[in-house]
C-alpha cells in the first residue's frame, strides 16, 4: 500500500490502519524527518504489517517519476495507491515545472504518479486507486483558459476548490465511485456511497481535463478510452 502524505492527518491514520491489518505500507512524503517520525510512531504500536518511508515531492514531476521508478523496480505488486497528500489555501506559488501549486500538487502530481504506477497496479489483482477529495469541490470550477492562474486574479479558496474538483473528475474518469460521511451534509458519520455533484459528472469536462493533464505532465495511461481507442 502506498499512501502519499502518510505522515500526518488522514494519511497517517490510513497508514496506521493498513499496517495494523498486516499490509506492507510505504509512506510517500517530501519531508524525510516527518516521514521517519511517522514510521517510528506506527512501528511503536506493534503492527502486524510493516511500514517504511519513501521520498516524494508531488510539486516536482521529476521527483514523482523517480519515486515511481523506484517502486516499479523494487515491487512485484501494488494493491492500493492512496492519493492523499495535498496543499490547502496557499498563497500563489509555483511548482518546479511552473504549475499553480494547489492544482500542480493536488491534481497533476497525483495524475502523474498514478500514470507511472499504473502498469504495476494493473498486474495486481483487485488493485485500487483512491483519491482523497474535499467538500471544497462543490465550489470548484475547471477553468481551461487559465488552469494555472496566469491571468485571472488569484483566489486561494477557488484554486483549492479547482484542485479538489479535478481530483474527483480524474478518479471518476479512471472508473470509480465516491464515498464519504453519511450524516450532517456529508460531514459526520461512517462512510458510504456519497452524492456526486453535477460538475463532477460532466464526462466532457473530465475527458478534456484528462487530455490537458496528459499534455502538461507528459504522462499517458495504457488504458482504453471511452471511445474504445487506446491512449
N, C-alpha and C positions, 0 to 999 in steps of 0.2 A: 504494500500500500504506500502510495506517495501522497503526502499532504503538503501543499505549498503554504507557507506561513504557519507551520505547525508548532511554532514556539510559543504562541500566546492565544488567548481567547478561544473562539470556536475551534480553531485549528489544533490547539493544544488538547482540548477535550476530545476531539476526534482521534488524534494520535494516541492518546491515553486509552481510549476505548478499544481501538484496533489492537493495541499491544496487549491489553488485558484479555482479549479474545484469542490471542495466540498468533497474531499476524507479525510479519516482518515489516516494520514501519520505517519509512525513510522520510524524515522531516526536511523539506527543502526551504532554505532560509538564506537571506543575504547577509545576515549578521551572525558570524561564526560563534561569537561568545554567547549570544542569546540561544542559538540552536543547541550548543553544548549544555547550557544550563537546563534547557527543556529535556534533553536526553537524560541528564542526571536525575531530574525530578521524576520522570516517568520510571526510570530504572529503579529508583528507590522504593517504588510501590511493589516491586517484585512481580512484574507482569509475566504471563505465560509466554509471550512472544518477545521479539527483540525490537530495539529502536536505535536508530543512528541518524546522523545529520549529513546533509549534502549542501553544497554551496550553489545558490540560485538567486540571481537578481533579475526579476521579471521586467525591470526597466532597461534591460540591456539584452538585445536579441542574441548577441554573441555569447553571453552567459547562459541564456536559455538553450542555445544549440550545444554548448559544451556540456552542460548538465545532462541533457537528453542523450548525447552520445555516450557519456559515461554510464548512464543507466542501461542503454542498449547493449553496451559491451560487457556489462557485468551481470545482467539479469536474464533469466530464461523465461520469466513470466511477469506480468503486471496485472494484478486483479482489480485494483482501483486507483484511479487518479482523482484526487480531490483538489480542485482548483479553488482554493480558499483565500489565499493572500490578497490583500487589497490596500490601496491608499485611499484616504477619505477626506474630502473637503480641504484639499491642499491649495495653497496659492498657486498661481500659474507657474508651471515649471515644465521642463522638457526631459524626456528620456534620452538615453545616449544616442539613439537614432533620430531624435528630434520630434517625437510624438508628444502631444499633451500628456502630462504624467498620469492622470487618472485613467484616461482611455488607453494609453500605451501600456500601463502596468496591469490594470484590472482586466482588460479585454485582450489587447494584442499580444501581450506576454503569454497569457494562458492559451490563446488561439495557437500561437507558435509552438508552445510546449506540447499541447495535445497532438498537433500535427506531427511533430518529431517522434513522439512516443506511440503513435497510432499503430505502426507495424507490430510492436510488442503487445499492445492491447488486443489487437485482432488475433494474435496467436494464442491468447489466453482465454479458455472457455469461460463464459459468463462475466468477462471483464466489464467494468463500468467507469464512466466519466461523470463526475459530479461537479457542478459549478455552483458556488455559493453566491446568491444574489441578495437583493435587499428590497424592501418596500419602496425605496427611493426610485426603483424602476418605474413606478407609476407616474413619476414626474419627468421621466426621461424622454428625450426626443433624439432621433438619429439625424443629424444634420450632415448630409452627404456633401454639401457645398463647402463645409468647413469642419470636418471631423476633428481636426486638431487645433481648433481655436486660433487660427492665424489672423482672421479679420474681424470676427464678431467680438463684442465686449465680453470679457471672461467672467463667468459665474462659477464659483466653486461648487455650489449645490447642483446647478444644471449640468456641469461636467461630470460630477459623480453619478447623477441620475442617468446620463447618457451611457456611462460605462456599465452600469448595472443592467440597463435595458439591453445593452449589447451582449452581456453575459447570458441573459435569457434567450435572446434571439439565436445566439450561437448554439447553445446546448439543445434547444428545441429543433433547430435545423439539423443537428447531428442525429436526432431520434431521441425523443426524450419526453419527460414529464416533469411537473413542478410540484414539489412538496413543501409544506410549511405548517406553522402552528394553526390549530383549528378554531381557536376561540378569540374573542375580543378583536375582531377585524384582522385576524391572522397575526396577532402579536403575542399570544399566550397559548399554552396547552400543548398536548402531544402532537407530533407531526402527522400529516396525512395529505392526500391529494388536495391541492390548493387551486385557487382561481387564477387562470392565466389571463392577464389583461389583454384587451383587444390589440394594442400595438405590438405585443409580443407574438400575436398570432398572424401577423402580416407576412406571408411567405415571400412576397415580392421584396419587401424590405430586408428580410432575413437573407435571401439569396444575394441581394446587392451588397449587404454588409459582408457576407462571406467572400464575395469576389474582391471587394475593397481590402479586406483583411489579408487575403492571399497576396494581393498586389503590394500592400505595404510591408508585409513581413517576408515575402518571398517563400512562404511555406505552403505547400499544397497537401491535399489529403487524398490518399488512394482509395476513394470511395465512389460508388455510383451516385451521380447527381439525380435530382428529381426527374430529369428528362430521360434518364437511363444512360446518359453519357458518362464517361469516366473523366474525372478531373485530375 
